[in-house]
Amino acid sequence: MANGKLLSLLTSIGVWAVGGLLGGLVGSLAAVLLTESIKSLLATVSGLSTVWLLLLPLLGVTLAVLILHGLDDGKAVQALVPRRVALPKRSLSPPTWYSFPRDVARADLTADVVATAGAEERFPWHLAPVRALAILSTVGLGAAMGTEAPAAHLGVAAGSWLGSMHPALRRLVQPAAIGGGAAGVAALMGIPLVGSFFMLELSQRRKVPITLERVTAVLVGGLVGWGLNIAFRLDLIRLVVPKVPPSDIWDAVGAALFIGAISGAVTSFSGEAIYWARGWKARPVIRLLVGALAMLAFAAVTAVVASPAAAFGPGGAAIIWAETVQTTPYHLLAVALLCAASTVAAVVAGGCGGVFVPFLAIGDLSGRVFADTFGVPPDLAGAAGAAAGIAGGYRLPFTAMAMVLGIGGPQSAKLTCFATVFVATISGLMTAKVANKLSTSLLAKIRQMRSPEG
């Protein structure tokens, strides 16, 4: 009896491993093709004049809105729906202390991944080409949105499509889909465990059981995506690597506490603002006008405070500005807040992209605020802040820790980043709860003022 159960488990794990492998191959290829297209387009337009750098993101978002609202219901899910399928009893109970205050995801594209977690056969893969066009116009023309959600979305779509092509492959739909998502993110980041943990942690937004089969599929998918990145020597995203360790333990502790607190709080509040923006019930044209005007205003201010290049894209150029220019902590914090505001404005306007990469930039810039105060090398402060942004803003602490491990650096620098992730997770959760309470109270007062009896 025991041998029979073990054989059945091993057979199931083998099936999911094959699904993760096949889905990883097609998913990583789809994600890489789109990301390379975005990178080429950004490289082409980033050398244009300041006026073009300010106006092109508006054009990109406008095209995305036209595509999403004009082609075959291309608009991505705005809110998650209750699950319609029964889930088996979970074999490993995941922690829920880092869950979002609201059961929604940080970006439209991610919402589809989360909404179908555990039932990936329902993933709307047929809409992927339409959304790919919207992603290309939004991110490729310089709006403050990133490529990780597109990588995961297209990876899951490609895996789900593959499993739906033939009745013999139906058994592979779920492993191929989650393997494809993990592979897409891993190929983008160049770190296998980042893709694996990204998919596992997103699935916990829907309390999907963590089984050995699912773990196997995302691990295989992550390895496939990483292998593709290595084989073709891809350079799809720039990650800051800490090279110099903190001078002593007290500087490391102080940096972890303050960098974690500020980066976690800023990115968490940015995430809440994105929630509010997505929940705004207005016609697409109104959202586009308001969001585009806000995008232009924030970009113009960023160009004055930092540089025109820093105002273009999801934040990578702003980090380069911070690395190459002697500036004050106040300027760094101002640019971090402007980057956050630009991302929120792009969401309001209807841009189609992710916020993982902007959160990396916002966290990096916020972390550099305290570099001089604690005598921490700027690259360590930036790396710690970036990891804190993912833990506190996106609420993906294990993904952030996997990123720290994958980036590397001196041992004490990695320990500092780990501690920063822990602090940022708590800071982000507290900030989100405070923001929720304030917004709830404010909405209640507004309704009371509008009521006839008020």
C-alpha positions in Angstrom: 0.0 0.0 0.0 2.8 2.4 1.0 4.7 1.5 -2.1 1.7 2.1 -4.3 1.1 5.6 -2.8 4.8 6.5 -3.2 4.7 5.3 -6.9 1.6 7.3 -7.5 3.2 10.4 -6.0 6.4 10.0 -8.0 4.4 9.5 -11.2 2.4 12.7 -10.5 5.6 14.6 -9.7 7.1 13.3 -13.0 4.1 14.5 -15.0 4.3 17.9 -13.4 8.0 18.1 -14.0 7.4 17.4 -17.7 4.7 20.0 -17.8 6.9 22.5 -16.1 9.7 21.8 -18.6 7.5 22.1 -21.7 5.7 25.2 -20.3 9.0 26.7 -19.3 10.4 26.4 -22.8 7.5 28.1 -24.5 6.8 30.5 -21.7 10.4 31.8 -21.4 10.6 32.1 -25.2 7.4 34.2 -25.3 8.6 36.4 -22.4 12.1 36.9 -23.9 10.8 37.8 -27.3 8.5 40.5 -25.9 11.1 41.8 -23.5 13.8 42.0 -26.2 11.3 43.9 -28.4 10.6 46.3 -25.5 14.3 46.8 -24.9 15.1 47.5 -28.5 12.3 50.0 -28.8 13.4 51.8 -25.6 17.0 51.9 -26.9 15.8 53.4 -30.1 13.7 56.2 -28.6 15.7 57.0 -25.4 18.2 59.1 -27.4 15.5 61.5 -28.6 15.1 65.1 -27.3 13.6 66.0 -24.0 10.2 66.9 -25.5 9.9 63.4 -27.0 11.0 61.7 -23.8 8.1 63.6 -22.0 5.5 62.9 -24.7 6.2 59.4 -25.9 5.0 57.7 -22.7 1.6 59.5 -23.2 1.5 58.2 -26.8 2.3 54.6 -25.5 -0.4 54.6 -22.9 -2.9 56.1 -25.4 -2.2 53.3 -27.8 -2.5 50.7 -25.1 -6.0 52.1 -24.1 -7.1 52.0 -27.7 -5.8 48.4 -28.1 -7.3 47.1 -24.9 -10.7 48.8 -25.3 -10.9 48.4 -29.0 -9.8 44.8 -29.8 -11.8 41.8 -28.7 -12.2 42.7 -25.0 -8.5 42.9 -24.5 -8.9 44.7 -21.2 -7.3 42.8 -18.3 -9.1 41.8 -15.2 -9.5 44.7 -12.8 -10.7 42.8 -9.8 -10.5 39.2 -8.8 -13.6 37.0 -8.8 -14.5 34.3 -6.2 -13.1 30.9 -7.1 -15.6 28.5 -8.7 -13.7 25.3 -8.3 -13.1 23.3 -5.2 -9.5 23.0 -4.2 -8.0 19.9 -2.6 -6.8 20.0 1.0 -3.4 21.8 1.2 -0.5 19.6 2.0 1.6 22.5 3.3 0.0 25.4 5.1 1.6 28.6 3.8 2.0 31.6 6.1 -0.7 34.3 5.7 0.9 37.0 7.8 2.3 38.7 4.7 -0.9 38.5 2.6 -2.4 41.6 1.0 -5.0 43.5 3.0 -7.1 43.2 -0.1 -7.5 40.0 -2.2 -6.3 41.6 -5.4 -3.0 41.8 -7.2 -0.7 44.7 -7.9 -1.2 44.9 -11.6 -3.9 44.0 -14.2 -1.8 41.3 -15.8 -0.9 39.8 -12.5 -4.5 39.7 -11.6 -5.2 37.2 -14.3 -2.4 35.0 -13.0 -3.8 35.2 -9.5 -7.4 34.8 -10.5 -6.8 31.5 -12.2 -4.2 30.1 -9.7 -5.1 26.5 -9.0 -7.3 26.4 -12.1 -4.9 27.5 -14.8 -7.0 25.8 -17.5 -9.2 28.9 -17.2 -6.4 31.3 -18.0 -7.5 33.6 -20.9 -4.5 32.7 -23.1 -6.3 33.8 -26.3 -6.1 37.4 -25.2 -2.3 37.3 -24.8 -1.5 38.7 -28.3 -3.7 41.7 -27.7 -2.2 42.4 -24.4 1.3 41.9 -25.8 0.6 44.8 -28.2 -0.6 47.0 -25.3 2.5 46.0 -23.2 4.8 46.8 -26.0 3.3 50.3 -26.5 3.1 51.1 -22.8 6.5 49.9 -21.6 8.4 50.2 -24.9 7.5 53.9 -25.2 8.7 54.8 -21.8 5.8 54.7 -19.4 6.7 54.0 -15.7 5.7 50.4 -15.8 7.8 47.2 -15.9 8.2 43.9 -17.6 7.9 41.3 -14.9 4.1 41.0 -14.9 4.1 40.8 -18.7 6.8 38.0 -18.4 4.7 36.0 -16.0 1.5 36.7 -17.8 2.8 35.6 -21.2 4.6 32.7 -19.6 1.4 31.4 -18.1 -0.5 32.1 -21.3 2.0 30.2 -23.4 2.0 27.2 -21.0 -1.8 27.2 -20.8 -2.0 27.4 -24.6 0.4 24.5 -25.0 -1.6 22.3 -22.6 -4.9 23.1 -24.4 -3.7 22.3 -28.0 -4.3 18.5 -27.8 -6.5 16.3 -25.6 -3.3 14.3 -24.7 -1.8 17.4 -23.2 -4.7 18.4 -21.0 -3.1 16.8 -18.0 -0.2 19.2 -18.5 -2.2 22.4 -18.5 -1.6 23.4 -14.9 2.1 22.5 -14.6 2.9 24.0 -18.1 1.1 27.2 -17.1 2.9 27.8 -13.8 6.2 26.5 -15.2 5.8 28.9 -18.0 5.2 31.8 -15.6 8.2 30.9 -13.5 10.4 30.5 -16.6 9.3 33.9 -17.9 10.2 35.7 -14.7 13.4 33.7 -14.3 14.5 34.5 -17.8 13.9 38.2 -17.2 15.7 38.3 -13.9 18.4 35.8 -14.6 17.7 34.1 -11.2 15.8 30.8 -11.2 14.4 30.9 -7.7 13.0 34.4 -8.3 10.6 33.0 -10.9 9.7 30.0 -8.8 9.0 32.0 -5.6 7.2 34.7 -7.6 4.6 32.1 -8.9 4.3 30.3 -5.6 3.7 33.5 -3.6 1.2 34.9 -6.1 -0.8 31.7 -5.8 -1.1 32.2 -2.1 -3.2 35.3 -2.7 -5.9 32.6 -3.6 -4.8 30.2 -0.9 -3.8 27.6 -3.5 -2.3 24.5 -1.8 1.5 24.2 -1.9 2.0 20.7 -3.1 5.1 18.8 -4.2 3.8 18.8 -7.7 3.3 22.6 -7.9 6.7 23.1 -6.3 8.3 20.8 -8.8 6.7 22.5 -11.8 7.8 26.0 -10.7 11.3 24.9 -9.9 11.7 23.2 -13.3 10.2 26.2 -15.0 12.6 28.6 -13.1 15.6 26.5 -14.1 14.5 26.5 -17.8 14.1 30.3 -17.8 17.4 30.7 -16.1 19.1 28.3 -18.5 17.7 30.3 -21.5 19.1 33.5 -19.9 22.5 31.9 -19.6 22.5 30.2 -22.9 21.8 33.3 -24.9 23.7 35.6 -22.5 20.6 37.8 -22.0 20.7 41.1 -20.3 17.1 42.0 -19.8 17.1 43.9 -16.5 19.8 45.7 -14.6 20.2 44.7 -10.9 22.5 46.5 -8.5 25.1 44.2 -7.0 26.5 45.1 -3.6 30.3 45.0 -3.8 31.4 46.5 -0.5 30.2 45.2 2.9 29.0 47.5 5.7 31.9 48.7 7.9 30.5 47.3 11.1 27.5 45.5 12.5 25.9 48.7 13.9 26.0 50.4 10.5 24.4 47.2 9.0 21.7 47.2 11.7 20.9 50.9 11.3 20.8 50.6 7.6 18.5 47.5 7.7 16.1 49.3 10.0 15.9 52.6 8.3 16.2 51.4 4.7 13.7 48.7 5.3 11.3 51.0 7.0 11.3 53.8 4.4 11.5 51.6 1.3 8.8 49.3 2.6 6.5 52.2 3.5 7.0 54.1 0.3 6.4 51.1 -2.0 3.5 49.9 0.1 1.8 53.2 0.0 2.4 53.3 -3.8 0.7 49.9 -4.0 -2.3 51.2 -2.1 -2.5 54.2 -4.4 -2.5 51.7 -7.4 -5.4 49.9 -5.7 -7.3 53.1 -5.4 -6.5 54.0 -9.0 -7.7 50.7 -10.3 -10.9 51.0 -8.3 -11.7 54.4 -9.8 -15.0 54.1 -11.6 -14.6 56.4 -14.6 -14.9 56.1 -18.3 -11.6 55.1 -20.1 -11.3 58.4 -21.8 -11.6 60.3 -18.5 -9.0 58.0 -16.9 -6.7 58.5 -19.9 -6.9 62.3 -19.8 -6.4 62.6 -16.0 -3.6 60.0 -15.9 -1.8 61.4 -19.0 -1.8 64.9 -17.5 -0.5 63.6 -14.2 2.2 61.6 -16.1 3.3 64.7 -18.0 3.4 66.8 -14.8 5.4 64.2 -12.8 7.8 63.6 -15.7 8.4 67.3 -16.1 9.2 67.7 -12.4 11.5 64.7 -12.5 13.3 66.1 -15.5 14.0 69.3 -13.5 14.9 67.7 -10.2 17.0 64.9 -11.7 17.3 64.7 -15.5 15.1 64.1 -18.5 16.4 60.5 -18.9 15.4 59.8 -15.2 11.8 60.7 -16.1 11.7 58.1 -18.9 10.9 54.4 -18.3 10.3 52.4 -15.1 13.1 53.8 -13.1 16.4 52.2 -14.4 17.6 55.6 -15.7 16.8 57.2 -12.4 19.1 54.7 -10.6 21.8 55.5 -13.1 21.4 59.2 -12.3 21.6 58.5 -8.6 24.8 56.4 -9.2 26.6 59.1 -11.3 25.5 62.4 -9.8 26.5 63.8 -6.4 23.2 64.8 -4.8 21.4 65.1 -1.5 19.2 62.6 0.4 16.3 65.0 -0.1 16.7 64.9 -3.9 16.9 61.1 -3.8 13.7 60.8 -1.8 12.0 63.3 -4.0 12.9 61.3 -7.2 11.8 58.1 -5.5 8.4 59.6 -4.7 8.1 61.0 -8.2 8.8 57.6 -9.7 6.1 56.2 -7.5 3.7 58.9 -8.5 4.5 58.4 -12.2 3.7 54.7 -11.9 0.4 55.4 -10.2 -0.4 57.9 -13.0 0.3 55.4 -15.7 -2.1 53.0 -14.0 -4.7 55.6 -13.8 -4.3 56.4 -17.5 -4.7 52.7 -18.4 -1.2 51.6 -19.1 -0.6 47.8 -19.4 2.5 46.6 -17.6 3.9 45.6 -14.2 5.0 47.4 -11.1 7.8 44.9 -9.9 10.5 46.8 -11.8 9.2 50.3 -10.7 9.2 49.0 -7.1 12.8 47.9 -7.5 13.7 51.4 -8.6 11.6 53.2 -5.9 13.1 51.0 -3.2 16.7 51.5 -4.6 16.3 55.3 -4.6 14.7 55.3 -1.1 17.5 53.1 0.3 20.2 55.4 -1.0 18.7 58.2 1.2 20.4 56.7 4.3 23.7 55.6 2.6 25.7 58.5 3.9 24.0 58.6 7.3 25.1 55.1 8.2 28.3 55.0 6.1 26.8 52.2 3.9 28.1 51.9 0.4 25.6 53.3 -2.1 25.4 50.0 -4.1 24.5 48.1 -0.9 21.9 50.7 0.1 20.4 50.5 -3.4 20.4 46.7 -3.4 18.9 46.5 0.1 16.3 49.1 -0.8 15.3 47.3 -4.0 14.8 44.0 -2.2 12.8 46.0 0.5 10.6 47.4 -2.2 9.6 43.9 -3.4 9.0 42.7 0.1 7.2 45.7 1.4 5.4 47.0 -1.8 4.6 43.8 -3.7 4.4 41.7 -0.5 6.7 39.0 -1.9 9.3 38.5 0.9 10.5 35.1 -0.3 10.9 36.3 -3.8 12.9 39.3 -2.4 15.2 36.9 -0.5 15.7 34.7 -3.5 16.7 37.9 -5.4 19.2 38.8 -2.7 20.7 35.3 -2.9 20.9 35.4 -6.7 22.5 38.8 -6.9 25.3 37.8 -4.7 27.9 40.0 -3.0 29.8 39.8 0.3 28.2 37.7 3.0 27.6 40.6 5.4 26.0 42.6 2.6 23.6 39.7 1.9 22.8 39.4 5.6 22.1 43.2 5.7 19.7 42.8 2.7 18.0 39.9 4.4 17.4 41.9 7.5 16.1 44.8 5.4 13.6 42.5 3.7 12.3 41.4 7.1 11.9 45.1 8.3 10.3 46.1 5.0 7.8 43.3 5.1 6.5 44.5 8.5 6.8 48.2 7.5 4.8 47.5 4.3 2.1 45.6 6.1 1.7 48.3 8.7 1.6 51.1 6.1 -1.0 49.2 4.0 -3.2 48.8 7.1 -2.9 52.4 8.1 -3.7 53.5 4.5 -6.7 51.2 4.4 -8.1 52.7 7.6 -7.5 56.2 6.5 -9.1 55.6 3.0 -12.1 53.9 4.6 -12.7 56.7 7.0 -12.3 59.3 4.3 -14.8 57.5 2.0 -17.2 57.1 4.9 -17.1 60.9 5.5 -17.5 61.7 1.8 -20.6 59.4 1.6 -22.0 61.0 4.8 -21.5 64.5 3.3 -23.2 63.5 0.1 -26.2 61.8 1.7 -29.4 63.8 1.9 -29.5 63.6 5.7 -25.9 64.8 6.0 
